[in-house]
């Protein structure tokens, strides 16, 4: 009979770092009696939801094939493993009954299911979700309607008779073992399985964008990817890679922070949820922010800049001048404006000169290779 350890998220709680660490440690995990596999280092087992008809931002046909491949690989390890480890940040909202259905595709003979979940404060969660949303859309959750019912979602898992245990941890460096989510999940795995003969490298998977990069990206999605909203697009993916590479020496631009008005709305909409989590799990989770006494009554919250406390227009301008579409001259091979803006960014961020130049060179070459007029 198979024993499962299922990491269910939540999203934006270090899932990519956990999945990358598990992926890199597959051999040593297997030696210790734990089987884990994934078709992609930082995607985990997200694709498995397609087997139940769930959609992804990518090609669902390909994702379904990856899911079947993963299941076959795990089935091949059943006889040599004491535990099967599965990880997807989508599992929390997918729900226990549906996830159990997925596990039964691996084997119907299940002895035990232990679940691991990470949760974070709603202010940090909302900002991360907003940034994630505009990577595949020009829309993002409104702060005046945002509420994430973590108490209800976790309650479904805890009340499900097919789940043997649910370990809930706070995604907060001050509260994580070793101040790192990978070190924390390693200890949880060792406690749940009793296995000690493995180690997970403490990876930090971080692709955060600056406030100005978020503004430029959302405008790009609105203007040039409007017809494929909600799905990944090659050109916007290349733009995200461009910004991520540019940030390798540190954020180019302003660190995103919620405006007092947006933060106030998030706190108001989630205070009761946080209180119930604190009462249920003995947490001391708090929502700390510079709150506002006045909230705009007619704000439609359509622009990502409306939720951010600071966005510098000069950064936004120079970032856009590096991007075909925003800068039509680039599409005609005229680099004058782009090079001038690149040098202006370097003047503002001199310590990041090498990263900015390298990112721009790779991006422009890639755009030329892919065809600037392609979608």
N, C-alpha and C positions, 0 to 999 in steps of 0.2 A: 504493500500500500504506500501511496506517495504522501509526503508531507510538503506543504507549500508555505513559503514566506512571500507575502504579497505587499509590495510598496505601492501605495495608492495615491501618492502626491502629498499635499495639494500642489497644484501648479505654482510656479514662481517661488518654490521653496527648496531650491537646490537640486531639483530632480535631474537636470542635465549633468551636474557634477557627480551625483550618485551613480547614474547610469554609465558615465564614462569610466568611473572607478571600477564598477562591476565588470564592464566590458574588458578593461585592461587586465583584470585579475582572474579571468575565466579559468586559466590553467590551474592556478593555486587554489581557487575556490573548489574546482572539481577534485583536486587531490584531498581537500578537506571534507569532501562529501556533499558539496553544494553545487548544483548545476545552474548556470545562468548563460543565456545567449541572446543576441539581438542582431538584426541585420545592419544596424548603424550604431556607432559608438555613443552618440548622445541622444538618440531617439527612444531608447528603451523599447518597451513592448507596446507602445502607443498604437501601432498598426493593428493590434489584435481586435480592436473595437470594430474594424471593418467586417469581421466575420459575423457580427451581429447587425450589420447594416448601417453602422455609424460612418459618417463622412469625415474626411481629413482635409487639410488645406492643400494636399498634394494630389497625386494621381491615385484614386481609390483602387483601381484595378491592380496597380503595382503594389500598393500597400497590402492588399489582400493576399497577394502572392508571397510577400515577405512574411506575413503572419503565418501562413501555412508552412513556409519553410522553417520558421522558428519553432513551431509546434513539432514538426518532424525531428528537428535537432534535439529538442528536449525529450521527446519520446525515446530517442536513441540512448539517452543518458539515464533513463529511469532505473535501470537495473544496477547502475554503478553509483547512484547518488542517494543520499539520505534525505536531502531537501532539494526542492525546485524553487528557485528564486525568480519572481516576476516583478517587473517595475513599469508603471505607467502613471503619469500625473493625471490621466483622464479617468482612472479607475474610481476615484473618490465620487465623482458625479455620475459615473456609469451605474454605480450601485452594486451591492453585494450579490444579488441573485444573478445578474448578468455576468459578473466577473466569475462566479462559480461555474456558470455555463461554459465560459472560455476555458477554465481549468479542466473541466470534464472533457473537453476536446483533446487535452493532453493525455489524460487518463480518467476513466470513470471511477477508478479505485482510489479514493481519497481518504486518507487517515486523519489529516489535521490541516487547518488553515490558520496561520498567524498573520496578522495584518500590521503594517507600520504606516503611520501617517504623520506628516509634518504640517503645521499651520503657522500663519504669521499674522501680525496685527493688520487691521484693514487698511490703514493709511499706506503702508508699504506695499500691501497686496494690490490695492487699487492702482497705484502709480505703475507698478510692474505690469499689471494687466492692460492698462491703457497703452503702454509702450509696445507690448506684445500684439495688441489688437491692430495697431497701425502698420505693423509689418506685413499684414495681408489685407488691409482695408483702410479706407480713409475715415471710417467710423470707429468710435471707442465708447465704452460705457459712460453714461452721464453720472456725475457725482451726486446729483439730487435723487437718483433712483437706484443707486448702487447699494446693495446689501447682499452679503454672501452668508447664507444660513449654515455656517459650519457646524453649529450645534445639531441641526437636523440631519445633515449629511453624515456626520460621524455617528449620530444616534442610530441611523439605519444599519450601519455596519456592526455596531455593538449589540443591537437587538436581533441580528440575524442568527438563527440557530445553527447555521452551517459554518459560522466563523467562531473559532475557538478563543482567539484573543485579539485585542486591538491596542497597540501601543501608540499613544499620541504624544508627539514632541513639539516644542515651540521652535520655530525657525528664527532664532535670535542668537547672534554670535556669543552674547554674554551667557546664554543658557545652554549652548551646545557643548558637548564634550570636545575638548581641544579647540574650542571656538570655531569648529569646522563641521559642516554637515556630514562630510564623508567619514570623518573620525567618529562622529556620533552614530551614524547608521552602522558602522563596523561594530561598535560595542553592542548595539541593539541586536544585531545578527548573532553575535557570539553568545549573548544572554539567551536568546530564543532557541538557539540550536545546540548550545553546549560545545560548539566547535571553537577551537582556538588557533588552528594551524593555517591561518590566512591573514593577509594584511591588505587594506585598500589604500592606495596612494591618495593623499589629500589634495584633490584637484579642485581648482576654482574655475568653473565654467561661467564666464561673465561676458555677455555681449551687450552691455548697457550702452545706450546712446546719450549724448548730451541733450539738453533742452532744445538747442538750436537744430541739432540733427533730427530730433523728433518732429519739429515744425517743418523742416525741409522734406522729410520722408512722407508725412501726411499729405502735404501739398502735392508731392509727386504722385502718390497713390490716387488722389482726387483728380488730378489733371490728365494723367497718362495711363492709369490702370482702372479707370472708372467702370469699364464694362466687364471686368473680371474681379469685381469686388468680393472679398471673402476667400480668395484663393491666392496662392503664391504665384508671382509673375517673375519670369527670368530677369527682366530689367530691374525691378524693384529689389529682387534678391541680390543682384550685383551691387546695387546702391547700398544695401544694408552691409554687405561684405566690405565695401569701400569704407564706410564709416567705422565699422568694427576694426578694420586694419589700421585706420587713421588713429584710433584710440589706444593702440597697443602701448604707447608711452604715457597714457593718461587721457582722460576725456578732453576732446577739443571742443571747448565751449563751456557752458554752465552746467553744473550738476543739477539734474531735475529735482525740483522740490514742489510740493503742492502749494497752491496759493491758499491763504487763510480762508477764503470763502469756500473753496473746494474741500479743504480739510474739515471745515466745520460741518458740511453736509455729510461727509463720510462718517464722522464721529456720531452725528445724530442718527444716521441710518443703521449703525452697527453696534451701538453702545450696549443694547440689551443682549445681543448675540455674544459679545465679549464677556459680559457679566455671567452668562450661563456657562460659557466655557471655563471661566475661572472657577466658578462654583463646582462644576462637575469634575474637573481634572486637577484642581488645586493650583492652577496657573496664577501668575501675577501679570497677565498681559494688560498693557495700557495703550491708549491712543494719545500720543503726545504730539502736539503741533501748535503753531501759532494760529489760534482761532480768531474768527472775525465776529464782531457784533452786528455787522450788516452784510447781508447776502444779496447779490443782485437778483431782482425778481424777474427780469425779462431776459436773462442770459440763456441762450439756446444751447450753450456748451458744445457747439459744433466744431470749434477749432481747438486743437490740442493746447495751444497757447493759453486758452481760457482757464485751464486748470493749473498752470505753472506759475510759480511766484516770480520768475525772472527769465526773460528771453531777450538776448541781445540781437538787435536787428542787423548790426554789422556782420556778426558771425553768420547769420542766416543768409545774407546776401552773398558773402564770399563762398560759402558752401555751395549755394545754388549755381554760382558761376563755374564750378568744377564739373557740373552735371549736364550731359547732353539732354536737350529738351528745355531746361531752364535757360541754357546758353546756346541758342541756335547756331552761333558762330562755330562752336565745336563740331557740329554736324557737317560743317563745310570745311573742316580741317584748319580753321583759324583758332590758334591757341592763345592769342594775345590776352584776352580778358581772363581766361582760365589761369594762365601763368601769373598774371598780376594778382588775382585773388588768392592763389596758392601762396605767393610771397607775402601777401598781407596777413594771411593766417599764421604763417611762420613768424612774422614780426610780433604778432599777438601771443604766440605760443612757441617761443624760441627753443625751449627744451624738447619740443616734440617735432622738430624739423625733419629728422630722418624718417619718422613714422608717417608724417604727412606726405613727404615726397615719394616714399615707397608706395603708399596707398594710392596716390594719384597716378603714378606710373603704371601700376598693375591695373587699376580701374580703366584708364584710358585705353591701354592695350587690349584689355578684355572686351571692352565695348566695341573697339574696331574689329576684333576677331569675330565677335558675335553678330555684328551688323547693327549699327546704331539705329536703324529704322525698324528693327524687329520688335516684337511685342514682348 
